[in-house]
Amino acid sequence: MAKKKRHSRVEIASKLAQANDLATQGKLQSEIARTLGVSVMTLHRWRKAPPGPQPAFVEMHEAGQPDGAGVGGDRIAELQLENSRLRRLVTARRSRRHVWPSQRFKKCFASLEKRGLVKKKRGLVKMGR
């Protein structure tokens, strides 16, 4: 059984560019895939994938340069910081609104106890009036 080969983003971008050139020359999909050394389905999946970062950015990123390096690095860092702040706000808001099942049971039991429908006696619950 053949071992699966994972292509890097740079390889995918270059192979897609090469595939587009071959397609403009009038080559068939099967011929293009065979030339690139991938299956037709892989080529189709790569084309349908959402467009990723540009190859130059990917090369710079894979070369080991930090995220903030390059043009617009400060803006990216600023957006990442804002994103983390917003996530914390959403998480805090959701946790305040969430009621755990045990708390829900306690609230329900307390309201039933007030109405006299349930009596609690030494850890045991008796239903009825």
Buried (B, 14 or more C-beta within 10 A) or exposed (E): EEEEEEBEBBBBBBBBEEBEEBBEEEBEBEBBBEEBEBEBEBBEEBEEEEEEEEBEBBBBBEEEEEEEEEEEEEEBEEEEEEEEEEEEEEEEEEEEEEEEEEEEEEEEBEEBEEEEEBEEEEEEEEEEE
